[in-house]
Every structure is written in structure tokens, then in C-alpha cells.
């Protein structure tokens, strides 16, 4: 092989250097290419009690692990030679437009994860043109979230309390503020056993123990933000001093029935969605009540451990009730491919909770923007590789759910 001394002109294209990014947050978020990357950043920057509250689930955490595994255990079936030069990721959900087939799920205690909290989520959702859901256990008020997202779609999530008057007062405030959808969560008669929280001594406000202080030393920015902003409180509740589980068990009403759900429907002027459906029979029962949508969800694995896997339930439920009510899926979603697979198998829409909070903890509002950008890019790329140009072109034949957990039949 004949060798030669390289010319400067040959080296010039190889010697181009990027302008260094001086903003540490921008640099950190730009390096995150997946939601898992955002999770890793969030874990480094957030005290253990707050991170574990987001990251953990109930008891042995089998429900969450299985839900995530279910998305990994799929096989896509792409079609070739289709024009996918342009793809449309928008959809219509509950009477309104969403630019992407996912919205931000309701999350509680959000400002504990990062002080921008629900305000960051609402503003990021507005920019992306997707719905934002505020939890009853949120740390920003109904009215303040509306102010942060004045022209976007705001949904309010309701827990029915033992004090029905206080519950319905929140519903009235949400209606007055212009929220278009009410999500009624029905899978929390009592709090699940979230063992990470118990081991961390998780309380509201966070308790300053010796272990808490030691864990905070390498995370000074979180504590600076926490101590120099408004004290953490529930915007829809009185102040509470105690553990999370004690609060939930004090508030939530285990006597709620289908009759109560019908009564709530009669009081709400907008769209009504029931969140926490885990069987085909219950999906049919609430569809019979005329609700506008259901969310197949096991509460992110945070209630009953070993609960059904919503993604596995989807192909059973969608054909049965999909012509009467809109089917939404959550629990375990960590990528745009997960969302595409859900739409293909019959979901009209999806909700992301932990993915949103990982972004929030990783970089505040900019982190939520980055999370949405990651999922959006993954959705668009997966659609193109499958050979579909719009969400309506996704069909069950695009996805096979590979079997790992198969029921044992006794003869």
C-alpha cells in the first residue's frame, strides 16, 4: 500500500470542533438520549427519599417490573416501500386535539421532586400541544396550573374522599377554571404498601434526619431550591404533617361504588374518564355508564402488587369497549416505541407519569421539554420504520406480544 503525508485540506474536515456548551443543565440534558438516561441524571441530582417516591412501587415492585417487561417483550412487523417522508403524530382525544399520542399523567407531591413542579409540566405540555393532568394531591393549585397553561388542555384527576363536599368543591373549581376533562381514579380504596417510602421515612414535609442530611451533601442544588422557595404543601388540601401512607388512608374513601361514579358523572360538565381499570368486566361496567374514556392502569404498580399488566389487558379490552368509550393506557411506558405499540393494539391515547418526573428531576422545565422531545422523536422514527404515516394506520398486525408469563391451567 502506497502511503503519503496527509495534506492540510484532507485534515480540515476531520478537525471541526463543536462550540462548547457552557450551561451545565443544557449540556446534561443534551447528552440524555432516552428516558432511562434522564432517570440516571435524576437519581444523581435528587435526594433518595424524593427519587424513590417517584421510582418505587408497591411491596416487591413486581407489577411495575412486569409492566415494563411487557413492553420489551414485543415484536414489531414493519411494512416496506411506503411513503413515510412525512408522518403525522397528532390525534383527537376526548373531543380535542393532541399533537402527540400521549399526555402528562397526574402526579402527587410534584414540587418535592423538583421545585418547579406542576408549573414546569403544564408549561412544557402547552408548548408541545399535549394535555396536562393535575392531581388532587398536586402541589400547585387548580387555578395556578390554569394560569401556567391558559390556552392548552388541562385535565383534573379526582380522588373521592370521605368528605364528599370537599371532593366536589375541587370538581367545581376545576370546572370553573376551564378544565375540560375529569379523571376519576378508582384503584385507591387504601394506600398501597410502598416499602421504599417507609424505609426512607418519607413524610410531608421531608424530615431532616442524619441520613437525610448525609444523602443531601452531594445534592446541594435540590436543597437550595427546596429551602428558598415556598414551603411544600398540597394546593388542594390543608397542610399535613405525617407520612404519605397515613395521609392517604385518612382521606380516601373505601366505600365508593358504581353509584357514586354515576353521581360524579352527573355533576361534571366536561368529559369524564375512569382511571384504574384492570379487568374486562370493569371496563364494560363503566362503559355501560356512558363515560367518555377509561384508563387501563394499575397505578404504576403503586397499589396492588402482582396486579394485571395494562399492556397485556389492552388487546382484550379495546375490541370490547373501544366503540363506546376511548381507551387510554398508562403504567410502564418508557419510550416512544412503547406508545406506538399501545396505539397499534387499540389504545387511543397514553399517559406518562414517571417519564415526566424523571425529566423534571433531571432538569426542571427544560428536562420535561427534553423528555417530550425524546418520546416525540422515538414515536416518529418508529412509525417511519413500521411504514406508517399516521397513527390511524397503526393496527394490531404491526405488533406481536411475546409470551413470558402464561397462566397455568390446572386439569
NURO-761552 format. One record per residue: x, y, z of N, C-alpha, C in turn; residue in one letter. Coordinates in steps of 0.1 Angstrom, whole numbers, padded with zeros to 4 digits, always signed. Layout:
<rs>
XYZXYZXYZA;...
</rs>
This chain:
<rs>
+0009-0012+0000+0000+0000+0000+0009+0012+0000X;+0006+0021-0009+0014+0033-0010+0009+0044+0000X;+0018+0049+0008+0015+0059+0018+0019+0073+0014X;+0013+0083+0020+0017+0097+0017+0014+0105+0029X;+0020+0116+0030+0018+0126+0041+0005+0133+0038X;-0004+0133+0048-0017+0139+0046-0016+0154+0044X;-0024+0159+0035-0025+0173+0033-0034+0180+0043X;-0031+0193+0045-0040+0201+0054-0054+0201+0050X;-0056+0202+0037-0070+0202+0031-0077+0189+0034X;-0070+0177+0035-0076+0165+0039-0080+0164+0054X;-0071+0171+0062-0074+0170+0076-0085+0180+0081X;-0087+0191+0074-0096+0201+0078-0110+0196+0081X;-0116+0187+0073-0130+0182+0076-0130+0174+0089X;-0118+0168+0092-0118+0160+0104-0115+0168+0117X;-0111+0180+0116-0107+0188+0127-0117+0198+0132X;-0130+0196+0128-0140+0205+0132-0145+0202+0147X;-0145+0212+0155-0148+0211+0169-0161+0218+0172X;-0170+0212+0180-0182+0219+0184-0179+0230+0194X;-0187+0240+0193-0186+0251+0203-0190+0246+0216X;-0182+0247+0227-0185+0241+0240-0198+0248+0245X;-0206+0239+0251-0218+0244+0258-0215+0247+0273X;-0216+0260+0276-0212+0264+0290-0223+0262+0300X;-0236+0261+0296-0246+0259+0305-0247+0244+0309X;-0245+0241+0322-0244+0227+0326-0257+0220+0324X;-0268+0226+0327-0281+0219+0325-0283+0216+0311X;-0281+0225+0302-0283+0223+0287-0274+0212+0283X;-0261+0212+0287-0252+0201+0284-0256+0188+0289X;-0261+0187+0301-0265+0175+0307-0277+0169+0300X;-0287+0178+0297-0299+0173+0290-0297+0169+0276X;-0288+0176+0269-0285+0172+0255-0279+0158+0254X;-0271+0154+0265-0265+0141+0265-0275+0130+0268X;-0287+0133+0272-0297+0123+0275-0304+0119+0262X;-0303+0107+0258-0309+0102+0246-0321+0094+0248X;-0323+0089+0260-0335+0081+0263-0341+0086+0277X;-0353+0081+0280-0359+0084+0293-0350+0077+0304X;-0344+0066+0301-0335+0059+0311-0324+0068+0314X;-0319+0075+0304-0308+0085+0306-0312+0096+0316X;-0325+0101+0314-0330+0111+0323-0332+0106+0337X;-0336+0093+0338-0337+0087+0351-0323+0087+0358X;-0313+0083+0351-0300+0083+0357-0295+0096+0362X;-0298+0107+0354-0295+0120+0358-0303+0124+0371X;-0316+0121+0370-0325+0124+0382-0320+0117+0394X;-0316+0105+0393-0311+0098+0405-0299+0105+0411X;-0290+0110+0403-0278+0116+0408-0281+0130+0415X;-0292+0136+0410-0294+0150+0415-0305+0151+0425X;-0312+0141+0429-0323+0141+0438-0321+0133+0450X;-0324+0138+0462-0323+0130+0474-0330+0117+0473X;-0325+0107+0480-0331+0094+0478-0346+0093+0481X;-0350+0099+0492-0365+0098+0496-0374+0103+0485X;-0370+0114+0479-0378+0120+0468-0377+0112+0455X;-0365+0107+0452-0363+0099+0440-0371+0086+0441X;-0369+0080+0453-0376+0066+0455-0391+0068+0455X;-0396+0079+0460-0411+0081+0459-0415+0080+0445X;-0408+0086+0435-0411+0085+0421-0408+0071+0415X;-0397+0067+0418-0391+0055+0411-0398+0042+0416X;-0402+0042+0429-0406+0029+0435-0421+0026+0432X;-0425+0014+0437-0438+0010+0436-0441+0001+0448X;-0452-0007+0448-0457-0013+0460-0449-0027+0462X;-0447-0029+0475-0443-0042+0480-0430-0047+0473X;-0430-0058+0466-0419-0063+0459-0416-0057+0445X;-0425-0047+0442-0424-0040+0429-0425-0048+0417X;-0433-0059+0418-0434-0068+0406-0443-0063+0396X;-0454-0056+0400-0463-0050+0390-0456-0041+0380X;-0448-0032+0385-0441-0022+0377-0431-0030+0368X;-0423-0039+0374-0413-0046+0366-0419-0054+0355X;-0431-0060+0358-0438-0068+0347-0443-0059+0336X;-0449-0047+0340-0454-0038+0330-0443-0033+0321X;-0432-0030+0326-0420-0026+0317-0415-0038+0309X;-0415-0049+0315-0410-0061+0307-0420-0064+0296X;-0433-0062+0298-0443-0064+0287-0440-0056+0275X;-0435-0044+0277-0432-0035+0265-0419-0040+0258X;-0410-0046+0266-0398-0051+0260-0401-0064+0252X;-0411-0071+0257-0415-0084+0250-0425-0082+0239X;-0421-0074+0230-0429-0072+0218-0421-0074+0205X;-0427-0077+0195-0421-0078+0182-0428-0069+0172X;-0422-0060+0165-0428-0052+0155-0428-0059+0141X;-0438-0056+0133-0438-0061+0120-0439-0050+0110X;-0428-0045+0104-0428-0033+0096-0433-0037+0082X;-0439-0027+0075-0442-0028+0061-0432-0020+0053X;-0428-0024+0041-0418-0017+0034-0424-0010+0022X;-0416-0001+0016-0419+0006+0004-0432+0014+0006X;-0433+0021+0017-0443+0031+0020-0438+0045+0020X;-0445+0055+0016-0441+0069+0017-0442+0074+0031X;-0431+0075+0038-0431+0080+0052-0422+0092+0052X;-0422+0100+0041-0414+0112+0042-0420+0122+0052X;-0433+0121+0054-0439+0129+0064-0448+0120+0073X;-0447+0122+0086-0456+0114+0095-0464+0124+0104X;-0476+0120+0106-0485+0128+0115-0487+0121+0128X;-0481+0127+0139-0482+0121+0152-0494+0126+0160X;-0502+0134+0154-0514+0141+0162-0526+0131+0162X;-0534+0134+0172-0546+0126+0173-0557+0135+0180X;-0569+0130+0179-0580+0136+0186-0584+0127+0198X;-0584+0133+0210-0587+0126+0222-0597+0133+0231X;-0608+0127+0235-0617+0133+0243-0622+0147+0238X;-0624+0147+0225-0630+0159+0219-0620+0170+0216X;-0607+0168+0218-0598+0178+0215-0585+0173+0208X;-0577+0181+0203-0565+0177+0196-0553+0176+0205X;-0545+0166+0202-0532+0165+0209-0522+0163+0198X;-0510+0170+0198-0500+0169+0188-0493+0156+0189X;-0494+0149+0200-0487+0136+0202-0496+0127+0209X;-0494+0114+0207-0504+0104+0213-0502+0101+0228X;-0497+0111+0235-0495+0109+0250-0497+0123+0257X;-0501+0122+0269-0502+0134+0278-0495+0131+0291X;-0494+0142+0299-0487+0140+0312-0497+0136+0322X;-0494+0125+0329-0503+0119+0338-0503+0127+0351X;-0514+0125+0359-0514+0132+0372-0504+0126+0382X;-0497+0135+0389-0487+0130+0398-0488+0138+0411X;-0487+0132+0423-0488+0139+0435-0474+0143+0440X;-0474+0153+0450-0462+0157+0457-0451+0162+0447X;-0455+0168+0435-0446+0170+0424-0435+0180+0428X;-0438+0190+0435-0427+0200+0438-0417+0194+0448X;-0420+0183+0454-0410+0176+0462-0399+0171+0453X;-0402+0166+0441-0392+0161+0432-0383+0172+0427X;-0389+0183+0423-0382+0195+0418-0391+0207+0420X;-0385+0218+0424-0394+0229+0429-0402+0235+0418X;-0399+0234+0406-0408+0239+0395-0421+0232+0394X;-0421+0219+0398-0432+0211+0399-0442+0211+0387X;-0455+0212+0391-0466+0212+0381-0465+0224+0371X;-0459+0235+0376-0458+0246+0366-0450+0243+0354X;-0439+0236+0357-0430+0231+0346-0437+0222+0337X;-0444+0212+0343-0451+0203+0334-0462+0209+0326X;-0470+0218+0332-0481+0225+0325-0475+0233+0313X;-0464+0241+0316-0459+0249+0305-0453+0241+0294X;-0446+0230+0298-0440+0221+0287-0451+0215+0279X;-0462+0210+0286-0473+0204+0278-0479+0214+0269X;-0480+0227+0273-0486+0237+0264-0478+0239+0252X;-0464+0240+0253-0456+0241+0242-0457+0230+0232X;-0458+0217+0238-0459+0205+0229-0472+0203+0224X;-0483+0210+0229-0496+0208+0224-0502+0195+0228X;-0499+0191+0241-0505+0178+0247-0512+0182+0260X;-0521+0173+0264-0528+0176+0277-0519+0174+0289X;-0522+0182+0299-0515+0181+0312-0526+0178+0323X;-0523+0168+0331-0532+0164+0342-0527+0168+0356X;-0536+0175+0363-0532+0179+0377-0539+0169+0387X;-0531+0164+0396-0536+0155+0406-0543+0162+0418X;-0552+0156+0424-0558+0160+0437-0547+0162+0447X;-0536+0154+0446-0525+0155+0456-0514+0164+0450X;-0517+0173+0440-0507+0181+0435-0503+0192+0444X;-0492+0198+0441-0486+0209+0449-0487+0223+0442X;-0496+0224+0432-0499+0237+0426-0515+0237+0425X;-0520+0248+0427-0535+0249+0428-0541+0248+0414X;-0554+0244+0414-0561+0243+0401-0560+0256+0393X;-0562+0267+0400-0561+0280+0393-0547+0284+0388X;-0537+0280+0396-0524+0284+0392-0519+0276+0380X;-0523+0263+0379-0519+0255+0368-0526+0260+0355X;-0539+0264+0357-0546+0270+0345-0538+0283+0341X;-0533+0291+0350-0526+0303+0346-0513+0299+0339X;-0507+0288+0343-0494+0284+0336-0497+0278+0323X;-0509+0273+0320-0513+0267+0308-0526+0272+0303X;-0527+0285+0300-0540+0292+0299-0547+0288+0286X;-0540+0284+0276-0546+0281+0263-0546+0266+0259X;-0539+0258+0267-0538+0244+0265-0549+0236+0271X;-0547+0223+0270-0557+0214+0276-0553+0209+0290X;-0561+0212+0300-0559+0209+0314-0569+0198+0318X;-0565+0187+0324-0573+0177+0329-0571+0177+0345X;-0582+0174+0352-0581+0173+0367-0584+0159+0371X;-0575+0153+0380-0577+0140+0385-0583+0140+0399X;-0593+0133+0401-0601+0133+0413-0599+0120+0421X;-0596+0121+0434-0598+0110+0443-0610+0114+0451X;-0619+0104+0453-0631+0106+0461-0627+0104+0475X;-0629+0115+0483-0625+0115+0497-0637+0111+0506X;-0635+0108+0518-0645+0105+0528-0654+0118+0530X;-0648+0129+0529-0655+0142+0529-0659+0145+0515X;-0672+0141+0511-0676+0143+0497-0678+0158+0493X;-0681+0166+0503-0683+0180+0499-0670+0186+0495X;-0659+0183+0502-0646+0188+0498-0642+0183+0484X;-0645+0170+0482-0641+0165+0469-0648+0172+0458X;-0661+0174+0459-0669+0181+0449-0666+0196+0448X;-0661+0201+0458-0656+0215+0458-0645+0217+0448X;-0636+0207+0448-0625+0207+0439-0630+0205+0424X;-0640+0197+0422-0645+0195+0409-0652+0208+0404X;-0658+0215+0413-0664+0228+0409-0654+0238+0405X;-0643+0238+0413-0632+0247+0409-0625+0244+0396X;-0624+0231+0393-0618+0227+0380-0627+0231+0369X;-0640+0229+0371-0650+0233+0360-0649+0248+0358X;-0649+0255+0369-0649+0270+0368-0636+0275+0361X;-0625+0268+0363-0612+0272+0357-0611+0268+0343X;-0620+0260+0338-0620+0256+0323-0613+0243+0320X;-0611+0235+0330-0605+0221+0328-0616+0214+0319X;-0611+0207+0309-0621+0200+0300-0624+0186+0303X;-0615+0179+0312-0617+0165+0314-0614+0162+0329X;-0623+0153+0335-0621+0149+0348-0617+0134+0348X;-0605+0131+0354-0601+0117+0356-0604+0113+0370X;-0613+0103+0371-0617+0098+0384-0609+0085+0387X;-0600+0086+0396-0592+0074+0400-0599+0065+0409X;-0600+0052+0406-0608+0043+0413-0601+0031+0419X;-0587+0031+0419-0580+0020+0424-0573+0022+0437X;-0577+0032+0444-0571+0036+0457-0581+0036+0468X;-0587+0024+0472-0595+0024+0484-0587+0026+0496X;-0575+0021+0496-0565+0024+0507-0551+0025+0500X;-0542+0030+0507-0528+0032+0501-0521+0019+0500X;-0514+0017+0489-0506+0005+0487-0494+0006+0497X;-0487-0006+0498-0476-0007+0508-0463-0003+0500X;-0459+0010+0500-0448+0014+0493-0436+0014+0502X;-0429+0003+0502-0419+0000+0512-0407+0009+0511X;-0403+0014+0499-0392+0023+0498-0395+0035+0507X;-0407+0040+0506-0411+0052+0513-0410+0050+0528X;-0414+0038+0533-0414+0035+0547-0399+0034+0552X;-0391+0028+0544-0377+0027+0547-0370+0040+0548X;-0374+0049+0539-0368+0062+0538-0374+0072+0548X;-0384+0068+0556-0391+0077+0565-0398+0088+0558X;-0403+0085+0546-0409+0095+0537-0421+0102+0544X;-0420+0115+0545-0430+0123+0551-0432+0136+0544X;-0443+0143+0547-0445+0156+0541-0447+0166+0553X;-0438+0176+0554-0426+0179+0546-0415+0169+0549X;-0405+0168+0540-0394+0158+0543-0388+0161+0556X;-0384+0150+0563-0378+0151+0576-0363+0152+0575X;-0357+0161+0583-0343+0162+0583-0336+0153+0593X;-0334+0141+0589-0327+0131+0598-0312+0131+0594X;-0304+0124+0602-0290+0123+0599-0287+0117+0585X;-0295+0107+0582-0293+0100+0569-0297+0110+0558X;-0308+0118+0560-0313+0127+0550-0302+0137+0547X;-0296+0142+0558-0285+0152+0556-0273+0147+0549X;-0269+0134+0552-0258+0128+0546-0261+0126+0531X;-0273+0121+0528-0277+0119+0514-0278+0132+0506X;-0280+0143+0513-0282+0156+0506-0269+0163+0503X;-0258+0159+0510-0245+0166+0508-0241+0167+0493X;-0241+0156+0485-0237+0157+0471-0248+0163+0462X;-0259+0167+0468-0271+0173+0460-0275+0186+0465X;-0266+0196+0466-0269+0208+0473-0279+0217+0465X;-0280+0216+0452-0289+0224+0444-0303+0221+0448X;-0306+0208+0450-0320+0204+0454-0324+0211+0467X;-0315+0210+0477-0318+0216+0489-0319+0232+0489X;-0310+0238+0481-0311+0252+0479-0324+0256+0474X;-0329+0249+0463-0342+0252+0457-0353+0249+0467X;-0352+0238+0474-0363+0234+0483-0364+0245+0495X;-0353+0249+0500-0353+0258+0512-0355+0273+0509X;-0354+0276+0496-0355+0291+0492-0368+0293+0484X;-0377+0284+0483-0389+0286+0476-0401+0283+0486X;-0413+0285+0481-0425+0283+0490-0425+0269+0497X;-0428+0268+0510-0429+0255+0516-0438+0245+0509X;-0434+0233+0509-0441+0223+0502-0454+0220+0509X;-0465+0221+0501-0479+0218+0507-0488+0214+0495X;-0499+0208+0499-0509+0204+0489-0518+0215+0486X;-0518+0219+0474-0525+0231+0470-0540+0229+0472X;-0545+0217+0472-0559+0214+0473-0563+0210+0487X;-0554+0209+0496-0556+0204+0509-0551+0213+0520X;-0555+0210+0532-0548+0217+0544-0534+0211+0545X;-0526+0218+0552-0512+0213+0554-0513+0200+0562X;-0504+0191+0559-0503+0178+0565-0489+0176+0571X;-0489+0170+0583-0476+0166+0588-0477+0152+0592X;-0471+0143+0585-0471+0129+0587-0466+0121+0575X;-0468+0108+0575-0463+0100+0564-0473+0101+0553X;-0469+0098+0541-0477+0098+0529-0489+0087+0531X;-0485+0075+0535-0495+0065+0537-0506+0069+0547X;-0502+0075+0558-0512+0080+0568-0521+0090+0562X;-0516+0099+0554-0525+0109+0547-0535+0102+0538X;-0530+0092+0530-0539+0086+0520-0550+0078+0527X;-0546+0071+0538-0556+0063+0545-0566+0071+0552X;-0562+0083+0556-0571+0092+0563-0581+0098+0554X;-0577+0101+0541-0585+0108+0532-0594+0099+0524X;-0589+0088+0518-0596+0081+0507-0607+0072+0513X;-0617+0072+0505-0630+0066+0509-0631+0052+0503X;-0630+0041+0511-0631+0027+0506-0646+0023+0503X;-0655+0032+0505-0669+0028+0502-0674+0032+0489X;-0666+0038+0480-0670+0043+0467-0675+0032+0458X;-0686+0034+0451-0692+0023+0443-0695+0029+0429X;-0701+0020+0421-0705+0025+0407-0716+0035+0408X;-0724+0035+0418-0734+0045+0420-0728+0059+0422X;-0717+0059+0430-0710+0072+0432-0704+0077+0419X;-0699+0068+0411-0693+0072+0399-0704+0078+0390X;-0716+0072+0389-0727+0078+0381-0730+0092+0386X;-0730+0093+0400-0734+0106+0405-0723+0117+0402X;-0710+0113+0402-0700+0123+0398-0702+0127+0384X;-0705+0117+0375-0707+0120+0361-0718+0130+0359X;-0729+0129+0367-0740+0139+0366-0736+0153+0371X;-0725+0154+0379-0721+0167+0384-0711+0174+0375X;-0704+0167+0366-0693+0172+0358-0698+0176+0344X;-0695+0188+0340-0700+0193+0327-0691+0188+0315X;-0679+0184+0317-0670+0181+0306-0669+0166+0304X;-0657+0161+0298-0655+0147+0296-0651+0140+0309X;-0656+0128+0311-0653+0120+0323-0646+0107+0319X;-0635+0105+0326-0626+0093+0323-0624+0086+0336X;-0625+0073+0336-0623+0065+0348-0609+0058+0347X;-0601+0061+0357-0587+0057+0357-0585+0046+0367X;-0579+0035+0363-0576+0024+0372-0583+0011+0368X;-0588+0010+0356-0595-0002+0351-0584-0013+0349X;-0588-0026+0355-0578-0037+0354-0584-0050+0350X;-0597-0050+0347-0604-0062+0342-0613-0058+0330X;-0616-0068+0321-0625-0066+0310-0639-0063+0316X;-0643-0070+0326-0656-0068+0332-0658-0054+0337X;-0648-0048+0344-0649-0035+0349-0649-0025+0338X;-0642-0028+0327-0642-0019+0316-0656-0018+0310X;-0662-0030+0309-0676-0030+0303-0686-0023+0312X;-0684-0025+0325-0693-0019+0335-0693-0003+0334X;-0681+0002+0334-0680+0017+0334-0684+0022+0320X;-0681+0015+0309-0686+0019+0296-0701+0019+0295X;-0707+0010+0303-0722+0010+0303-0728+0022+0310X;-0719+0029+0318-0724+0041+0325-0723+0053+0316X;-0717+0051+0304-0716+0062+0294-0704+0071+0296X;-0694+0066+0303-0682+0075+0305-0675+0077+0291X;-0668+0088+0291-0661+0092+0278-0648+0084+0275X;-0642+0079+0286-0629+0072+0284-0626+0064+0297X;-0617+0054+0295-0612+0047+0306-0597+0046+0304X;-0590+0045+0316-0575+0044+0316-0572+0030+0321X;-0566+0022+0313-0561+0009+0318-0549+0012+0325X;-0549+0009+0338-0538+0013+0347-0538+0005+0359X;-0526+0001+0364-0525-0004+0378-0518+0006+0387X;-0520+0019+0384-0514+0029+0392-0499+0029+0392X;-0493+0025+0381-0479+0025+0381-0473+0015+0390X;-0481+0004+0393-0476-0006+0402-0475-0002+0417X;-0482+0010+0420-0480+0016+0433-0491+0011+0443X;-0501+0003+0439-0512-0001+0447-0511-0016+0450X;-0518-0024+0442-0517-0038+0444-0506-0044+0436X;-0496-0050+0444-0485-0057+0437-0491-0070+0430X;-0485-0074+0419-0489-0085+0411-0503-0082+0404X;-0506-0070+0402-0518-0066+0395-0517-0069+0381X;-0528-0069+0373-0527-0072+0359-0518-0062+0352X;-0512-0066+0341-0504-0058+0333-0513-0050+0322X;-0514-0037+0323-0523-0030+0314-0520-0032+0300X;-0508-0033+0296-0505-0035+0281-0509-0049+0277X;-0509-0059+0285-0514-0072+0282-0530-0072+0281X;-0536-0064+0290-0550-0063+0290-0556-0056+0278X;-0548-0047+0272-0553-0038+0261-0559-0045+0250X;-0553-0056+0244-0560-0063+0233-0573-0070+0236X;-0575-0072+0249-0588-0078+0254-0599-0068+0255X;-0595-0056+0260-0604-0046+0263-0608-0037+0251X;-0599-0033+0243-0601-0024+0232-0612-0029+0222X;-0612-0042+0218-0623-0046+0209-0636-0047+0215X;-0637-0048+0229-0650-0049+0236-0656-0036+0238X;-0649-0026+0242-0655-0013+0246-0650-0001+0237X;-0641-0004+0228-0635+0007+0221-0645+0015+0212X;-0656+0009+0209-0666+0016+0200-0675+0024+0209X;-0674+0023+0222-0683+0031+0231-0676+0041+0239X;-0663+0039+0242-0655+0048+0251-0641+0048+0246X;-0633+0058+0248-0620+0059+0244-0610+0052+0254X;-0602+0044+0249-0593+0036+0257-0579+0043+0258X;-0575+0045+0270-0562+0052+0273-0554+0042+0281X;-0540+0042+0279-0532+0033+0286-0521+0040+0294X;-0518+0036+0306-0506+0040+0313-0500+0029+0321X;-0489+0031+0327-0481+0022+0335-0470+0015+0327X;-0458+0019+0330-0446+0012+0324-0441+0018+0311X;-0447+0029+0306-0442+0035+0294-0429+0042+0296X;-0419+0038+0288-0406+0045+0290-0400+0049+0276X;-0407+0046+0265-0402+0050+0252-0413+0053+0242X;-0409+0060+0231-0419+0062+0221-0424+0049+0214X;-0415+0039+0214-0419+0026+0208-0430+0020+0217X;-0429+0021+0230-0440+0016+0239-0453+0023+0235X;-0453+0036+0232-0465+0043+0229-0471+0039+0215X;-0462+0037+0205-0466+0032+0192-0472+0018+0193X;-0466+0009+0201-0472-0004+0203-0486-0003+0209X;-0487+0006+0219-0500+0007+0226-0511+0012+0216X;-0508+0022+0208-0518+0027+0198-0521+0016+0188X;-0511+0008+0184-0514-0003+0174-0523-0013+0180X;-0522-0016+0193-0531-0026+0199-0544-0021+0204X;-0548-0009+0201-0561-0004+0203-0563+0008+0213X;-0552+0012+0219-0553+0024+0227-0555+0036+0219X;-0563+0046+0223-0565+0058+0216-0554+0068+0220X;-0549+0066+0233-0540+0076+0238-0533+0070+0250X;-0522+0076+0254-0514+0071+0266-0511+0082+0275X;-0507+0079+0287-0503+0088+0297-0489+0084+0303X;-0480+0094+0305-0467+0091+0311-0466+0099+0324X;-0462+0092+0334-0460+0098+0347-0446+0098+0352X;-0440+0086+0354-0426+0086+0358-0417+0092+0348X;-0419+0090+0335-0410+0096+0325-0410+0111+0326X;-0422+0117+0329-0423+0131+0331-0415+0135+0343X;-0416+0128+0354-0409+0132+0366-0394+0130+0365X;-0390+0120+0358-0376+0118+0356-0370+0130+0349X;-0377+0135+0338-0373+0147+0332-0373+0159+0341X;-0383+0161+0349-0384+0172+0358-0373+0172+0368X;-0370+0160+0374-0359+0159+0383-0345+0161+0377X;-0344+0157+0364-0331+0159+0357-0328+0173+0353X;-0339+0181+0351-0336+0195+0346-0347+0205+0347X;-0357+0203+0356-0368+0212+0357-0376+0213+0345X;-0381+0224+0341-0389+0226+0329-0382+0222+0317X;-0369+0225+0316-0361+0221+0304-0360+0206+0303X;-0360+0199+0315-0360+0185+0315-0373+0179+0310X;-0384+0185+0313-0397+0180+0308-0397+0182+0293X;-0393+0193+0288-0392+0196+0274-0384+0185+0267X;-0372+0181+0274-0364+0171+0268-0370+0157+0268X;-0378+0154+0278-0385+0141+0279-0395+0141+0267X;-0402+0151+0265-0412+0152+0254-0405+0150+0241X;-0394+0157+0239-0387+0157+0227-0382+0143+0224X;-0377+0136+0234-0372+0122+0232-0383+0113+0228X;-0394+0114+0235-0406+0105+0231-0411+0108+0218X;-0412+0121+0214-0417+0125+0201-0408+0120+0190X;-0395+0121+0192-0385+0116+0182-0387+0101+0180X;-0388+0094+0191-0389+0079+0191-0402+0075+0184X;-0413+0082+0187-0426+0079+0181-0425+0080+0166X;-0420+0092+0161-0419+0095+0147-0410+0085+0140X;-0398+0082+0146-0389+0072+0140-0395+0058+0139X;-0402+0054+0150-0408+0040+0150-0419+0039+0139X;-0427+0050+0138-0437+0050+0128-0431+0049+0114X;-0421+0056+0111-0414+0056+0098-0409+0042+0095X;-0402+0036+0105-0396+0023+0103-0407+0012+0102X;-0419+0014+0107-0430+0005+0105-0437+0007+0092X;-0435+0018+0086-0441+0021+0073-0455+0027+0074X;-0457+0035+0085-0470+0042+0087-0468+0057+0087X;-0477+0064+0081-0475+0079+0081-0485+0086+0091X;-0494+0079+0097-0503+0085+0107-0506+0074+0117X;-0511+0079+0128-0515+0070+0139-0526+0060+0135X;-0535+0066+0127-0547+0058+0123-0543+0045+0114X;-0531+0046+0109-0526+0034+0101-0520+0023+0109X;-0518+0026+0122-0513+0015+0131-0524+0005+0134X;-0522-0008+0133-0532-0018+0135-0525-0029+0143X;-0533-0038+0149-0527-0049+0157-0517-0058+0150X;-0518-0059+0137-0509-0067+0129-0495-0062+0130X;-0493-0049+0134-0480-0044+0135-0472-0049+0147X;-0479-0055+0156-0473-0058+0169-0476-0073+0173X;-0467-0080+0178-0469-0093+0185-0464-0092+0199X;-0473-0095+0209-0469-0096+0223-0463-0110+0225X;-0450-0110+0228-0443-0123+0230-0447-0127+0245X;-0448-0140+0246-0453-0145+0259-0441-0148+0268X;-0443-0144+0281-0433-0147+0291-0441-0153+0303X;-0451-0145+0308-0459-0150+0319-0472-0156+0313X;-0474-0169+0313-0486-0176+0308-0493-0182+0319X;-0506-0180+0320-0514-0186+0331-0513-0202+0331X;-0512-0207+0343-0511-0222+0344-0525-0227+0346X;-0528-0236+0337-0542-0242+0337-0541-0256+0344X;-0549-0257+0354-0550-0270+0362-0561-0279+0356X;-0558-0291+0352-0568-0300+0347-0572-0310+0357X;
</rs>
